[in-house]
Amino acid sequence: MAAAARDGALLGDATWPDTAVRARSGAVLAVPVGSTEQHGPHLPLSTDTDIAVALCRRLAAARPDVLVAPAVAYGSSGEHAGFAGTVSIGQAATERLLVELGRSAAETFARVLFVSAHGGNAAPVTRAVRRLRAESRDVAVHMPHWPGEPHAGRAETALMLALRPSAVRLDLAVPGDPRPLDALMPLLRTGGVRSVSPTGILGDPTGATPAEGRALLTTLTADLLHTVRQWPLAVTP
């Protein structure tokens, strides 16, 4: 199950006077950035967002100076077009959204951290952070990553079994395209995921376990904590 954020860690639950006090004390605003896109027939459309939220909540549980913003649940998911339920706003809109969000958040918070768990957001979130930093705002990005299958495979399935087991349909998990992302990338750029995998799975989710997911969450949380401890050296795109 997802770790519960400590009391007072969620920006959406706070009042503005409470937030002002926290901000004056140096609070960091962590913004989960995900997507609404297909993750095969066995995982929910919210998978990337769920992972980003879980990591931000774990960060807040470990650090009393962190507030967690409501998640950005839409991103650049054009490569998943053709699968029902995928909602993409594209790279340009994702970048603009994050730039404006960062500008506004920086009026309150001295430091803003985007935690982006969707690979398709990498380019726009990196550009947004560069622009915000060029405007002298202390904004950074952390993009969790793990070795192995790139989409809806064993790793993401294990993570969701640890976070939201009731949302996982293991009975519908089937092997997808097993090739590594480097080999698939030219095909994905021209034809999207549907051109290589009719199920939307890149990898093999069968055999994933909650224990694997919990272990991976521990590793990803440690990576995120390291990023924040190293700020700003380790977080400049």
C-alpha positions in Angstrom: 0.0 0.0 0.0 1.1 3.6 -0.6 2.8 5.2 2.4 0.5 7.7 4.1 1.8 11.3 3.9 2.2 12.8 7.4 -0.4 15.2 8.6 -0.1 18.6 7.0 2.0 17.4 4.1 -0.7 17.9 1.3 -1.0 21.4 -0.2 -4.5 20.7 -1.3 -5.6 20.2 2.4 -3.9 23.3 3.7 -5.3 26.8 4.2 -3.4 29.8 2.7 -2.3 31.2 6.2 -0.9 27.7 7.1 0.8 27.5 3.7 2.3 31.0 4.2 3.8 29.9 7.5 5.3 26.7 6.0 6.7 28.6 3.0 8.4 31.2 5.3 10.1 28.3 7.1 11.6 27.1 3.8 9.1 24.4 2.7 9.8 22.7 -0.6 6.8 22.1 -2.9 6.9 18.7 -4.6 4.7 18.5 -7.7 3.8 15.0 -9.0 3.7 15.0 -12.8 2.2 12.0 -14.5 -0.1 11.1 -17.4 -3.4 9.6 -18.3 -2.5 7.0 -20.8 -2.9 3.3 -21.6 -0.8 0.9 -19.6 -1.8 -2.4 -21.2 -5.1 -4.2 -20.4 -4.0 -4.9 -16.8 -3.0 -1.5 -15.4 -5.0 1.7 -14.8 -4.6 4.8 -17.0 -3.4 6.6 -13.9 -0.3 4.4 -13.4 2.3 7.2 -14.1 0.5 9.7 -11.9 0.0 7.1 -9.1 3.8 6.4 -9.1 4.7 10.1 -9.0 2.2 10.8 -6.2 3.5 7.9 -4.2 7.1 9.1 -4.5 6.2 12.6 -3.4 4.3 11.3 -0.4 7.2 9.2 0.6 9.5 12.2 0.3 7.1 14.2 2.5 7.0 11.4 5.0 10.7 11.5 5.3 11.2 15.3 5.2 9.0 17.6 7.3 10.0 20.5 5.0 8.1 19.1 2.0 4.6 19.9 0.9 3.0 17.8 -1.9 1.0 19.6 -4.5 -2.1 18.1 -6.3 -0.8 16.0 -9.2 -0.5 17.1 -12.8 -2.4 14.1 -14.3 -2.0 15.0 -18.0 1.1 15.1 -20.1 2.7 14.3 -23.5 1.4 10.9 -24.4 1.1 11.1 -28.2 3.0 7.8 -28.6 0.0 6.1 -27.0 -2.6 7.4 -29.4 -5.1 4.9 -30.6 -5.6 3.2 -27.2 -8.9 4.1 -25.6 -8.6 6.4 -22.6 -5.3 8.0 -23.4 -5.5 11.8 -23.0 -2.5 13.7 -24.2 -2.0 17.5 -24.2 1.3 17.3 -26.2 4.8 18.5 -25.5 4.1 22.2 -26.1 1.1 22.4 -23.8 2.9 20.3 -21.1 5.9 22.6 -21.2 3.7 25.7 -21.0 1.6 24.3 -18.2 4.7 23.5 -16.1 6.3 26.9 -16.8 3.2 28.7 -15.6 2.7 26.4 -12.7 6.4 26.9 -11.7 6.1 30.7 -12.0 3.0 30.8 -9.8 4.3 28.3 -7.2 7.6 30.2 -6.9 5.7 33.2 -5.7 5.0 31.2 -2.5 7.8 28.6 -2.3 11.5 29.2 -2.5 12.0 25.8 -4.0 9.8 23.8 -6.4 10.5 20.2 -7.4 8.7 18.4 -10.3 8.7 14.6 -9.9 7.9 13.4 -13.3 7.1 9.6 -13.7 6.2 9.6 -17.4 9.0 9.2 -19.9 7.1 11.1 -22.6 7.3 14.2 -20.3 11.1 14.2 -20.1 11.7 16.7 -22.9 9.0 19.2 -22.0 9.6 19.1 -18.3 13.3 19.6 -18.8 12.7 22.6 -21.1 10.3 24.0 -18.6 12.8 23.7 -15.7 15.6 25.3 -17.8 13.4 28.2 -18.6 12.3 28.7 -15.0 15.9 28.5 -13.7 16.9 31.0 -16.4 14.3 33.3 -14.8 16.1 32.9 -11.5 13.5 30.5 -9.9 14.9 27.6 -7.8 13.0 24.9 -9.7 14.2 21.4 -10.3 13.1 18.0 -11.7 13.5 14.5 -10.6 12.6 11.7 -13.1 12.6 8.2 -11.5 14.0 5.5 -13.6 14.7 1.8 -13.4 16.5 -0.8 -15.6 14.5 -3.1 -17.7 11.1 -3.0 -19.5 10.0 0.5 -20.5 6.2 0.4 -20.3 3.5 -1.6 -18.5 6.0 -4.4 -18.0 7.2 -6.2 -14.9 8.5 -3.1 -13.1 5.4 -0.9 -13.4 3.2 -3.9 -12.7 5.1 -4.7 -9.5 5.0 -1.0 -8.4 1.2 -0.9 -8.9 0.8 -4.2 -7.1 2.5 -2.5 -4.1 0.6 0.8 -4.4 -2.9 -0.1 -5.6 -3.3 -3.9 -5.9 -7.1 -3.6 -6.4 -6.5 -1.6 -9.6 -4.3 -4.3 -11.2 -5.9 -7.0 -13.4 -3.2 -9.7 -13.3 -5.5 -12.0 -15.1 -5.2 -9.8 -18.2 -1.4 -9.4 -18.0 0.3 -10.8 -21.1 3.8 -10.5 -22.6 4.3 -7.6 -25.0 7.1 -6.6 -27.2 10.3 -7.7 -25.4 12.8 -5.6 -27.3 14.7 -2.9 -25.3 13.7 0.7 -25.7 16.7 1.6 -27.7 15.7 -0.9 -30.4 12.0 0.2 -30.3 12.5 4.0 -30.3 12.7 4.5 -34.1 9.5 2.5 -34.5 7.8 4.3 -31.6 8.7 7.7 -33.1 7.1 6.9 -36.4 4.2 4.6 -35.5 3.7 4.9 -31.7 3.2 2.0 -29.3 0.4 0.5 -31.3 2.7 -0.2 -34.2 4.8 -2.6 -32.1 2.4 -3.9 -29.4 -1.4 -4.3 -29.9 -1.9 -4.7 -26.2 0.2 -1.5 -25.4 2.7 -3.6 -23.3 6.4 -3.2 -23.8 8.0 -6.0 -21.8 6.5 -8.9 -19.8 4.4 -8.1 -16.7 3.6 -11.7 -15.9 5.3 -12.9 -12.7 5.4 -9.4 -11.1 4.9 -9.4 -7.4 4.1 -6.9 -4.7 7.4 -7.6 -2.9 9.3 -6.6 -6.1 7.2 -3.4 -6.2 7.9 -2.6 -2.5 11.6 -3.1 -3.0 11.7 -0.9 -6.1 9.7 1.8 -4.3 12.3 1.8 -1.5 15.1 2.3 -4.1 13.2 5.0 -6.0 12.4 6.8 -2.7 16.1 6.7 -1.7 17.0 8.1 -5.1 14.5 11.0 -4.7 15.8 11.8 -1.2 19.3 11.9 -2.5 18.2 14.3 -5.2 16.7 16.7 -2.7 19.7 16.4 -0.4 22.0 17.3 -3.3 20.0 20.3 -4.4 20.9 22.3 -6.5 23.9 20.3 -7.7 22.1 17.1 -8.8 18.9 18.6 -10.1 19.9 21.0 -12.9 18.8 19.6 -16.3 
